[in-house]
Amino acid sequence: MYDYSHVAGSSQATAAAPARHRHRRRAVHRLAHNEPVNDLHALLTPEGRALLHEVRDTAPADELAVATRLRREHPADLVSAALGQARLRQRAAAKFAAEDAQRMFFTPNGVEQSTRATVAGHRARRFEELGVTSVADLCCGIGGDAIALARAGIRVLAVDRDPLTAAVARANADALGLAELIEVREADVTEVDVSSYDAVFVDPARRGGRGRIFDPEAYSPPLSWAVRTALSAPRAALKVAPGIPHEAVPAEAEAEWTSDGGDVKEAVLWFGTDPGAVRATLLPGPRTLLSRGLPDPEVRSVGRYLYEPDGAVIRAHLVAEVAEEVGGGLVDETIAYVTSDELRPTVYASAYEITDQLHFSVKRLKALLREREVGVLTVKKRGSAVEPEELRRKVKPQGPNAATVFLTRVAGAPTMLIGRPA
């Protein structure tokens, strides 16, 4: 099993505020934490739509002043809802095309949990290639997947039990001109008859009051229910967490891990396709790497080149396929870095030319970077407890040159590999 170490950072600050500033801060807090679509109907009126257009480009720092001005002419609740919706649309532009985001409606959870449009589009194309003409989208959220399916010409039943979420999904289908292909139903997905549809797509809720849910049986609805529903349909796709253990994948399913721009976004269990198959799909593209059932690569000494497989490749346990493609081996049996003496092109990994290999030592790294006049330092880690930002502060890189340092293990020993993109 490979190491999945990653870096997380957080910061916090507290300060006492003079009494004269407290009113303003409370007002900003109300703007930042309002439920921007609690009165969705008001936002859909001509007055609400006009207000949304007026505030669409409002910067966060200007919200209070804009709200104060607009409340002289419009109801305060409508102004707050419009500003909140504008903020959500700005955030949603990272997942949806900007033109779509400015026409759609969102909830805070909807922005956070909705599928990125590029990923939803890839899944819709797979359904289309399988000859699917109708899909029951269960746990549809704000409708991101339903939109992608409808744009592929597929008729969709979109179901969500939350009244507000279902209303937002319906508004989005209408806003994008897809209402004829998308029927939105407010209902418990476990009580919906999907027998008349070519395929089922289930995206269970994987977050609860305490954050992410890691037990698939604690999903809402549970994974076991989703699998039973999938097996009853001609075709099906179940969205699961990328970290799902491979042993938890049903024998009847094909497993696909997808990344977009190098970031792992999801895993999907496909039914009615190729049972037992494993694939990693990289977007944009798509570029797909299929499992060939290869044994784990051998461990070897570090060569001239280091290959960092895409996260979807690692999650799909397809590092051996990449190693074979580049004629390489592993630097350590538990680390998903591949090394080779040759530079071979591959879309499934990023290649780096290694110039130095050092036992871990901040002092030695600092001296080397000073000698090479490295001022732009990229720190990557896998199998190391050292935090990249902490290391960067200690070595204080200065100079016109750039370098990448990999904090890892080589044959079990803490090691630094220094190089540059090949």
C-alpha positions in Angstrom: 0.0 0.0 0.0 1.4 3.4 -1.0 1.8 6.4 1.2 -0.8 9.1 0.6 0.8 11.9 2.7 -0.4 15.4 1.9 0.0 18.9 3.3 -2.7 20.8 5.1 -2.4 24.2 6.5 -4.6 26.4 8.7 -4.3 29.8 10.3 -6.2 31.7 12.9 -6.2 35.1 14.4 -8.1 36.8 17.2 -8.3 40.4 18.3 -10.3 42.5 20.6 -12.6 45.0 18.8 -13.5 48.5 20.0 -17.3 48.8 20.7 -17.8 51.2 17.8 -16.7 48.5 15.4 -18.9 45.7 16.8 -22.1 46.8 15.0 -20.3 46.8 11.6 -18.8 43.4 12.3 -22.2 41.9 13.3 -23.6 43.2 10.0 -20.8 41.7 8.0 -21.3 38.4 9.9 -25.0 38.4 9.0 -24.2 39.0 5.3 -21.6 36.2 5.3 -23.7 33.6 7.1 -27.2 34.2 5.7 -29.0 31.5 3.9 -29.0 33.1 0.4 -31.7 31.0 -1.1 -34.2 30.5 1.8 -36.5 32.8 -0.3 -35.7 31.3 -3.7 -39.1 32.4 -5.0 -38.2 36.1 -4.4 -34.9 35.7 -6.3 -36.8 34.3 -9.2 -39.1 37.3 -9.5 -38.3 40.1 -12.0 -37.2 42.3 -9.0 -35.0 39.5 -7.6 -33.4 38.7 -11.0 -32.7 42.4 -11.6 -31.1 42.7 -8.2 -28.9 39.5 -8.9 -27.7 41.1 -12.1 -26.9 44.4 -10.3 -24.8 42.7 -7.5 -23.2 40.0 -9.5 -19.6 41.5 -9.4 -19.8 42.8 -5.9 -16.5 42.3 -4.0 -16.7 40.9 -0.5 -15.1 44.1 0.9 -17.9 46.2 -0.7 -20.9 44.1 0.4 -21.9 46.1 3.5 -21.8 49.4 1.6 -23.8 47.9 -1.4 -26.3 46.3 1.0 -26.8 49.7 2.8 -27.5 51.4 -0.5 -29.8 48.8 -1.9 -31.9 48.4 1.2 -33.2 52.0 0.6 -35.1 50.6 -2.4 -35.5 46.9 -1.9 -36.6 44.6 1.0 -33.7 43.9 3.3 -34.1 40.1 3.1 -34.1 40.2 -0.7 -30.9 42.3 -0.7 -29.2 39.9 1.7 -30.3 36.9 -0.4 -29.1 38.5 -3.6 -25.7 39.3 -2.2 -25.3 35.9 -0.7 -26.3 34.3 -4.0 -23.8 36.5 -5.9 -21.1 35.3 -3.5 -22.0 31.7 -4.1 -22.0 32.2 -7.9 -18.5 33.7 -7.7 -17.4 30.6 -5.8 -19.1 28.2 -8.2 -17.2 29.6 -11.1 -14.3 27.3 -10.1 -16.6 24.3 -10.8 -18.9 25.5 -13.5 -18.4 27.5 -16.6 -18.6 31.2 -15.6 -21.5 31.8 -17.9 -23.4 28.9 -16.3 -22.5 29.9 -12.7 -23.9 33.4 -13.3 -27.3 31.9 -14.3 -27.6 29.1 -11.8 -28.7 29.1 -8.2 -26.7 27.6 -5.3 -26.8 26.7 -1.6 -23.6 26.8 0.4 -23.6 23.0 0.6 -24.5 22.8 -3.0 -21.4 24.7 -4.1 -19.1 22.7 -1.9 -20.5 19.2 -2.7 -21.5 19.6 -6.4 -19.6 17.7 -9.1 -17.2 19.8 -11.1 -18.7 20.3 -14.6 -15.8 18.7 -16.4 -16.1 15.5 -14.3 -19.9 15.4 -14.7 -19.5 15.9 -18.4 -17.1 12.9 -18.6 -19.5 10.7 -16.8 -22.4 11.8 -19.0 -20.4 11.0 -22.1 -19.7 7.5 -20.7 -23.5 7.0 -20.2 -24.1 8.3 -23.8 -21.5 5.9 -25.2 -23.2 3.0 -23.4 -26.4 3.8 -25.3 -28.2 5.2 -22.2 -31.2 7.5 -23.1 -32.7 8.0 -19.6 -31.1 8.2 -16.1 -32.6 8.3 -12.6 -30.2 10.7 -10.8 -30.7 9.9 -7.1 -29.5 12.4 -4.5 -29.2 15.0 -7.3 -28.2 18.0 -5.2 -28.4 21.3 -7.0 -28.4 19.4 -10.3 -24.9 19.5 -11.6 -24.9 15.9 -12.9 -28.4 16.2 -14.2 -27.4 19.2 -16.3 -24.4 17.3 -17.8 -26.6 14.3 -18.6 -29.3 16.5 -20.2 -26.7 18.3 -22.3 -25.7 14.9 -23.6 -29.3 14.4 -24.7 -30.3 12.1 -21.9 -33.6 12.4 -20.2 -33.2 12.7 -16.4 -35.3 12.2 -13.3 -33.5 14.2 -10.6 -34.5 13.3 -7.0 -33.6 14.9 -3.7 -35.5 14.8 -0.4 -34.5 18.3 0.7 -37.2 20.7 -0.4 -34.8 23.7 -0.9 -32.2 21.6 -2.7 -34.9 20.2 -5.1 -36.2 23.7 -5.7 -32.7 24.9 -6.6 -32.2 22.0 -9.0 -35.5 22.8 -10.7 -34.5 26.5 -11.0 -31.2 25.5 -12.5 -32.8 23.2 -15.1 -35.1 26.1 -16.1 -32.3 28.7 -16.0 -30.1 26.7 -18.5 -33.0 25.8 -20.8 -33.0 22.1 -19.8 -36.4 21.8 -18.1 -37.9 19.6 -20.9 -35.2 17.0 -20.2 -34.9 17.2 -16.4 -37.8 16.3 -14.1 -37.0 17.2 -10.5 -38.8 15.3 -7.8 -38.7 16.0 -4.1 -38.7 12.6 -2.5 -36.8 10.0 -0.5 -34.6 8.2 -3.1 -35.2 4.8 -1.4 -38.9 5.1 -2.3 -38.6 6.0 -5.9 -39.4 3.5 -8.7 -36.6 3.6 -11.2 -37.5 0.5 -13.2 -38.5 2.5 -16.3 -35.0 4.1 -16.7 -32.1 2.8 -18.7 -29.6 3.7 -15.9 -29.3 4.9 -12.3 -26.8 7.3 -10.9 -26.4 7.6 -7.1 -24.4 10.2 -5.3 -24.9 9.4 -1.6 -24.2 12.1 1.0 -20.7 11.5 2.4 -20.8 14.4 4.9 -22.5 14.6 8.2 -22.6 17.0 11.1 -19.1 16.2 12.1 -17.6 16.4 8.6 -16.6 13.6 6.1 -18.0 10.1 6.5 -15.5 7.4 5.9 -17.7 4.3 6.5 -19.6 3.6 3.3 -22.5 2.1 5.3 -22.9 5.5 7.0 -23.5 7.2 3.7 -27.0 8.6 3.1 -28.3 6.3 1.6 -25.9 3.5 2.6 -23.6 2.0 0.0 -25.2 -1.4 0.3 -28.6 0.1 -0.7 -27.0 1.9 -3.6 -25.3 -1.3 -4.8 -28.6 -3.2 -4.6 -30.3 -0.5 -6.6 -27.5 -0.5 -9.1 -27.7 -4.3 -9.6 -31.4 -4.0 -10.4 -30.8 -1.6 -13.3 -29.3 -2.3 -16.7 -26.6 0.3 -16.1 -25.5 2.2 -13.1 -22.9 4.5 -11.6 -22.3 5.0 -7.9 -20.1 7.9 -6.8 -18.0 7.1 -3.7 -15.1 8.6 -1.9 -11.7 8.3 -3.7 -10.2 6.7 -0.6 -12.6 3.7 -0.8 -10.7 0.5 -0.1 -10.3 -1.7 -3.1 -11.6 -4.7 -1.1 -14.9 -2.8 -0.6 -15.5 -2.6 -4.4 -18.2 -5.2 -5.3 -17.1 -8.0 -7.7 -19.8 -6.9 -10.1 -18.5 -3.4 -10.5 -15.9 -1.6 -12.6 -14.0 1.0 -10.5 -12.9 4.3 -12.0 -10.9 7.0 -10.3 -11.0 10.5 -11.9 -8.7 13.5 -11.5 -9.1 16.9 -13.1 -6.0 19.0 -13.6 -4.0 16.7 -11.4 -6.5 16.8 -8.4 -8.3 13.6 -7.6 -12.0 14.3 -7.6 -13.9 11.1 -7.2 -14.2 7.4 -7.6 -17.2 5.8 -9.4 -18.4 2.2 -9.3 -19.9 1.3 -12.7 -22.3 -1.6 -13.2 -23.3 -3.2 -16.4 -19.9 -2.4 -18.0 -16.8 -4.5 -17.3 -17.0 -6.2 -13.9 -13.6 -6.3 -12.1 -12.0 -3.7 -14.4 -10.0 -0.8 -12.8 -9.2 2.4 -14.6 -7.8 5.9 -13.9 -9.1 8.7 -15.9 -7.3 12.0 -16.2 -9.1 15.2 -17.3 -8.9 17.2 -19.4 -8.7 14.6 -22.1 -10.0 12.2 -21.1 -7.0 10.0 -20.9 -7.7 6.6 -19.4 -5.2 4.0 -18.0 -6.6 0.5 -17.6 -5.3 -2.1 -15.2 -3.4 -4.9 -16.8 -3.0 -6.9 -13.6 0.7 -6.3 -13.3 2.6 -7.3 -10.2 4.1 -4.6 -7.9 7.2 -3.0 -9.5 10.6 -3.9 -8.2 12.5 -1.5 -5.9 15.6 -0.1 -7.5 18.2 2.7 -6.9 17.3 6.2 -7.9 18.0 6.9 -11.5 18.3 10.1 -13.5 14.6 10.6 -13.7 11.7 10.5 -11.1 8.1 10.1 -12.1 5.3 11.3 -9.9 2.1 9.4 -11.0 -1.2 11.3 -11.1 -3.2 10.9 -7.9 -6.0 9.0 -9.8 -3.3 6.5 -11.0 -2.1 6.0 -7.4 -5.7 5.6 -6.0 -6.5 3.1 -8.7 -3.3 1.1 -7.8 -2.0 1.4 -11.3 1.6 2.6 -10.4 2.9 -0.7 -11.9 1.4 0.2 -15.3 3.2 3.6 -15.2 6.5 1.9 -14.1 6.2 -0.5 -17.1 5.5 2.4 -19.5 8.6 4.3 -18.4 10.8 1.3 -17.8 11.3 2.1 -14.2 11.0 0.8 -10.6 10.0 2.1 -7.2 12.3 4.1 -4.9 10.7 2.3 -1.9 8.2 -0.5 -1.7 5.7 1.8 0.1 6.2 5.0 -1.9 4.5 5.7 -5.2 7.5 7.4 -6.9 8.9 5.7 -10.0 12.5 6.1 -11.0 14.1 5.4 -14.3 17.4 6.0 -16.2 15.4 7.1 -19.3 13.0 9.9 -20.0 10.0 8.4 -21.6 6.8 10.5 -22.4 3.7 9.6 -20.3 0.5 11.5 -19.6 0.0 9.5 -16.4 2.9 10.9 -14.4 5.0 14.1 -14.2 8.7 13.6 -14.9 11.6 15.3 -13.0 15.3 15.2 -13.7 17.1 14.4 -10.4 20.4 16.3 -9.9 21.1 15.3 -6.2 20.2 12.7 -3.7 20.9 13.5 0.0 20.1 11.9 3.3 17.6 14.2 5.1 19.5 17.2 6.5 18.2 20.7 6.6 21.7 22.1 6.9 22.9 20.2 3.8 19.9 21.2 1.8 20.3 24.9 2.8 23.9 24.8 1.7 23.1 23.2 -1.6 20.3 25.7 -2.4 22.6 28.6 -1.5 25.3 27.2 -3.8 22.8 26.8 -6.7 21.2 30.2 -6.0 17.7 28.7 -5.7 15.0 31.2 -4.7 11.9 29.4 -5.9 11.7 26.1 -4.1 8.9 23.6 -4.6 8.6 21.1 -1.8 6.8 17.8 -2.4 6.5 15.0 0.1 5.5 11.4 0.3 6.4 9.2 3.3 7.8 12.1 5.2 6.5 13.8 8.4 8.3 17.1 7.6 5.9 19.9 6.7 6.9 21.7 3.4 6.2 25.2 4.7 8.3 24.5 7.8 11.2 23.3 5.7 10.9 26.3 3.3 11.2 28.7 6.3 14.3 26.9 7.6 16.3 26.9 4.4 15.3 30.4 3.4 15.7 30.0 -0.4 17.2 33.1 -2.2 18.3 33.6 -5.7 17.1 33.6 -9.3 16.9 29.8 -9.9 14.2 27.3 -9.2 14.3 23.7 -7.9 12.0 20.9 -6.6 12.9 18.9 -3.5 11.1 15.6 -2.8 11.0 14.6 0.8 10.6 10.8 0.8 12.1 7.5 1.7 14.5 5.6 -0.5 14.9 1.9 0.5 13.4 2.9 3.9 15.8 5.8 4.6 14.6 9.5 4.9 15.9 11.1 1.7 15.8 14.3 -0.2 15.8 14.2 -4.0 16.5 17.5 -5.7 15.6 18.1 -9.3 13.6 20.0 -11.9 10.8 19.3 -14.3 12.1 17.2 -17.2 
